[in-house]
Amino acid sequence: MDINLIEAMISAVIRSATPLLLLGLGIIISERAGILNLGQEGMLTCGAVASFLTMLATGSFSISILAAIAAGASLSCVFMTPVLVLHTNQVATGLALTILGLGIAALAGNPYAGESISAYQVVSLPDFLSAPILRAILEHDPIVYLSWIAAIGVTLFLRSSSGSILIACGHAPRVATILGHNVIKIQALATLFGGAMAGLAGAYLALSFTPIWSESIGAGRGWIALALVVFASRQVGRLLLGAIIFGSTDILQLLLQAIGLSMSSHILAASPYLVTIAALVLLSRQNNLNPKLREPRSLGQPNI
């Protein structure tokens, strides 16, 4: 196989996996705290439209990224206020948030449908790192690097004493309260982090991955990320593996369509979802055997 094709595929897989990794990291933190937020697709799309419109207005990538993070975090506030204060059903509230987010994005982005912006430029590597495969792995825009840093940060956080408190809030919130921890505050911060990461994932889609505005820019990635987190047992390493599997299959089906494989395009388009779910189902069989892989006992339950 041509080395240039291999290089292009590796780079494309990493790019395809990045928004899922960003979304998944936010979901892991919020779910470890016992909060089930199904509004990821809405926050993702709102983050995308916020960054896109800010980029059109200011031309600044930094400001556009901050706008996306603010949009995602703001929508998470819309979710956590009724959930943590009024103890509403988390599933219903999350679904309502998705509908709200998609509606806001459609309304704000409709006048700009089909309009494009300049994509976020990749960071050029020094000459001594210019080997083709190495360049494909390392030469990306700053948001990709930020996703790797965030993955390391979340991993280290969950292994720290603060991470243990967060996990305690998800498994036994009443016990955590008795021990003097403010469970509501911790869950609120975890929800905010999840919204901010969803907004950042939306910024990546709008500023780098597909810098042309479309209402369907999220393409269901919010739902895929939720599924990845469940099957990955809320483990960062497994999430990364699932995102790479999805990205690989997604790029492969595009390649197969490009070479004219005699198979239904609908089957090829569905293949990334089927392969990812099948692979992670095999991994999730260990969940009942390892206590660390079980879901938080209070996930989705109101703290009354």
N, C-alpha and C positions, 0 to 999 in steps of 0.2 A: 504494500500500500504506500502511496506517495506520502513522504514525510510532511509535506505541507498540509495534506488532508488530515493526517493524524493530529498535527498541531492545531488546526482549526477546530477539530472535533473536541479535543481536550479543553480548549478555551471556551467553546460553546457550552459544554457540559457544566463547567464551573459557573458560567454566567447564568445558566438556567437554574442551577441549584441555589444561587445566592438569595433570591427573594424568599424561597421556602425555608432556608436556614434562618434568615432574619425573623420571619413570622414565627417559626417554630421555637426559637429561643424565648420570644415574648410569651408564647403560650405555655412553655415549660414553667417559667417563673410564676405566672398567674395560677396555673393549675396546681403546682406544688403548694401554693398558698391556699388552695381549696376553692378557687374561683374558676368557674366554667363559663368562658366568654365565647359564644358562637358568632360574635359580630366581626370576626376577622376580615371577611370579604368587604364589609362596609368600610372599616377603618383603612384597609389597604387601598381601596379605590379613592377614598377621600384624601389620603396621603398623596396618591398619584396626581389627582387633579389640583391639589394645593401646590405641589411642587411645579407642576407644568405651568399653571397660571402665574406663579411667582417668577418662574424663569422667563416667561414672556414679558413680564412687567419690569424686571430688574436686570435680567441677564446674568445674575449671580448664582452659581451652583450652591455655594454655602448657605445663602439666604433661602434658597429653594428647598434645601434639605431640612433646614430648621423649620420652615413653614409646614413641610410634610409631617415632621415629628410632632409639631404643635397640633396639627389637625387630627392625627391619630390619637394623641393624648387627650384632646378635647372630647372626642367621641367616646373614649373610654370613661370619661367623667360622666357622660350621659348614661352610660351603662351602670357604673358603680354607685351612682347616687340612689336610684331606686332599689338596687340589689342590697347594698350595705346599710342603707337608712330605713327603707320601707320593707326590706326582706321579700322582694318580689321574686318570682320564679326566674332562675338564671337562664334556663333554656329559652323561655319565651322572650325575656328581655334581650338576650343576645340575638335572637332571630329578628326581633323588631329593630335592633341596632343595625343589622345588615341591610334591611330594607331602607332604613333612614339614610345610611351612608351611601348606598347606591343611588338613592333618589337625589341627595344633595350633589353628588358627583355628576349625575346626568344633567341636572339643572344648571350647574355652574359650567360644565364643560361643553354643553350642547352648541354654543356659538362657535366653538373652536374645533369641532369635529373634523378630523383629517388634517389639521394643521400640525406642522412639525417644528421641532427646535433642534439646536445643535446638541449632539450627544456629548455626555461627559467623556473627556479624553482619558485614555489609559496612561498610566505612569510608565515612562520609558525606563528600561533597565540599563545599568551600566554595561559596557562592552564585555566584561568578564562573566556576565550572566546571560549572554546573548545566545546560548545554545537553544535550538528550536523548541525542544520539549520543555526545557526549563522556562523559556519565554512564554509558552502557552500556559504554564501553571502559574507563573508569577506576574505576568504583565497584564494588569487589569486596572480599572478605575478605583479611586479611593474607597468607594462604598463596599467593594468586594473585600478589600483589606480590613475595613471596619467590621464586616461580618465575621471574619476570622478572629479578630481581637475580641469581639463580643462573645464568640463561642468559648474562647479560653477563659474570659472573665466570668461567664455564667458557670462554667465547670468549677472554677476555683471558688466562686461564691457559694455554690451548693455544698462544697466540702468544708466551708468555714463554719464558725460558731453562729454567725448571722444566718447562714443558709440553713443550719439545723433548726433555728427558731422559725424560719419561714416554713420549713417542712412540717414542724410541729403544729403550726397553724392550720395546715391542710389535713393532718391526720387526727389531731385532738385539740381543737380550738379552745375548748373549755379548760383543759389542762394547761394550755399555754396562758390563758387568762389568769388562772389561779397562780401561776408562777410569776405573774407580774408583767406579762407582755401585752401590748395593745394590739389585739388581733385585728380589729377593724382598720387601724392605721397601716398595719403591715399588708393586709389584703388590698387596701386602697393603693399603696405604693406599687404592689405587684401588678395590679390592674393597669395603673398608669404606665408602667414599664412595658407591659404587653401592647398597649395602644401606641406608645412611641415607636416600638419596634415594627409594628404593622405599618405605621406611617413611613418609617424609613424604607421598608420594603417597597411601598408604593412609590417613593421617590426614586428608587433604583429602577423600577419599571419605566417610569415616565422620563427620567433623565438619561438613562443609559441603555436599558434593554430594548425598549421599543419607544423611542422619542417622538411618537406620533400619537396625538390624542384620539382615543376611542373609548366609548362607554364600557366596552368589554375588556379593557386593558388588564384587569385582574385575572380573567380567564379561569376563574374557579380556584385560584391558588390559595385563597384563604381556607377553603374547605379541604383542599389537599393537605395543607399544613396541619390542620386539626387532626386529620386521619394519620398523618406521619407521626405526630406527637403521641397519639394513643398507641399505635402499633410499636413505636419506639420506646414505650414504657417511660416516657418523660426523661430519657437519658440523652445527653447532648451527643455522645458518640454515635448512638443509633440513629438519632435525628440526622446527623451529617451523612451517614451511610444511606439513609432513605432518600435524602435530597439528591445525592449523587446518582442513585439508582434511577430516580425519576428523571433527572436531567439527562442521563445517558440514554434512556429509552425515548425521551422526548426528541432528542437530537437525532437518534437513530431512525425514528419513524419519518422525520422530515427528509433524511437522506434517502430512505427507501422509496418515498414518494417521488423524490427528485430523479431517481434513476429509473422510474417507471415500473416498479414492481407490480405484478398483476394480482393485486389484492385490494379489497375495498378500502378506500381512503378513510372510511369511518372506523374500520377495524384498526387501521394503523394509528389513527388519532386517539383511539381509546387504549392502545397498548401501554403507554406510560403509566396510566392509572392502574391497569390490571397487573402489570409486572411489579410495580411498587407495592401494591397491596399484598400480592402473593409472597413477595420476599419478606415483608415485615410481619406477615402472619406467622411465618416460620420462626422468626425471631421471638415473637410474642408468646410462643408456647412455653417459654421459660418463666413467664410472669408469676404463675402460681407456685413455682418452686423456689423463687427467690423473693423474700419479703421486700427487698429494696426496689423491686420492679412493680410492686402492686400500686394501684392508683390510690391517691389520698382518700381516706375514709369519709371525709366531709366534703368531697368535691361536689360542687353544685348545690350544697345544702345551706340553707340560711342559718346564721348564727343567732339564734333567739335565746 
